[in-house]
Amino acid sequence: LVFTAFTYGFSPVLKTLTESISTDTIYAMSALMLLGHLIFFDYGANAAIVSSTLSLNMAIFASVCLASRLPRSLHAFVVVTFAMQIFALWPMLQKKLKAQTPRCYVGVTVLFALAALAGLATVSSVGAVLFASLLLAISCLCPYCLIRLQLLKDNIHGPWDEAEIKEDLSRFLM
């Protein structure tokens, strides 16, 4: 409630925030920020590059920049509120679903992927086909190739390996 009230109160400021910046710059900056969001998002891997805070800030910054180009302050309010739901609240719901009911998590994920595909199909059939191809490649083809390529993995040895001590050195410990 507090977030909604503050966003609604500041939406006229959000609308006029970037008037002095060109639209092309706003679009390029938003695209880079959303790409950064994808790179730094916490997908569940333990990696040094993962930063949930940075990822969320990049996504909200991109949304605010895009919202500043809309015609009315009410439109800016709706876009920023929707961005908060998608980028902040939805990942928290997904984590809870995955932890408590994994089957429900898979069902919700498939349901939303199909809903996105159906929504995209109403706008562009070519875009829907490309999205479905990308979704199948990432979800099915890439994991299949990774599993099949594990059979071909070979461990080679050479001078770059760490030294291994073959003899018993316990006599030096006395």
Disulfide bonds with the S-S distance in Angstrom:
none
